[in-house]
């Protein structure tokens, strides 16, 4: 429920590297900064690049040096959505 400044910084850098449109990034940051629910992701796009998306999500949750239980759970849900096997 909280976005560490290091996670936010990582997210901004990743969005720029992936050429996320500025308005999309602004909307995402607005939601994160104010604790609003996130907009629905583009599942077609995500499923087209599952390994890349999962690596980015893992790096994001690790950006602050702590992986919370809720973050682990979210990664598990993301693996399910993307159809990627768990590393266990």
N, C-alpha and C positions, 0 to 999 in steps of 0.2 A: 504493500500500500504506500510505500515511500520510495522516492527516486533519489538515490544518493547523487550528489553533484558529480562524482566520477562516472557514474552510470549515464547521467544526462550528457556529459561531455562526450563520452564514447558514442552515444546514440547520435549526437549531432555530427560527429566525424564520419560515422558509418553512413548516415543519410546522405551526406555530401559525396562520399565515395561512390555510393550506389545511385547518385543523381536523382534522389527523391525530390520531387517538385517542392519548391519553397513553401507553397501554401499547404501542402500535405504535411510537411515537417512542422510548420507553425501550428496546425490543428492538433497534431500529435502532442507537441510540447505543451500546448494550452491545456489539453486534457490531463496530461501527467502533472503539470504544475499545480493544477487546481483539484486534483483527486477525482476528476470526472471519469466515468467509464470510457474506455477506448472505443473508437469506431470499429466496425467490423472489418477485418482484414480481407484482402483480395486473395481468397483461397486458391484460385486458379493459378495466380502468379506464385504463391508460396509453394504449392505442390509441384510446380515446374522446376523449382530450384531447392529441393528439400535439404540437401547437404549444406549448401551455402547458408540457408536460413537458419538451420540448426546451429551451425558453427557461430553465426552472428549472435544468436540468442544466448548461447553458452558463454561467449565472451562478454556480452552485456551484463549478465547476472554475476559474472566473476569480476567485473570492473572495479568494484569497491572492496575486493578482497574477501568478501563474505558471501556464501551462498546459503540463503535462508531456506527453510523447509518449504515455504510457499513457492519459492523460485524453483526448487527441485520438482515440485508437483507441476508447476507450469511447464517446465521442460518435458516432463513425462506426457502431459496432455498434448504438447506441440509435436512430440514424436508420433503420437497416435494419429493426430490430424494429418501429419505429413507422410505417414506410413513408413517411418524409419524405425528399425529395430532398436531396442534399448541396449546400451553398452554392457549391461549386466550379463 
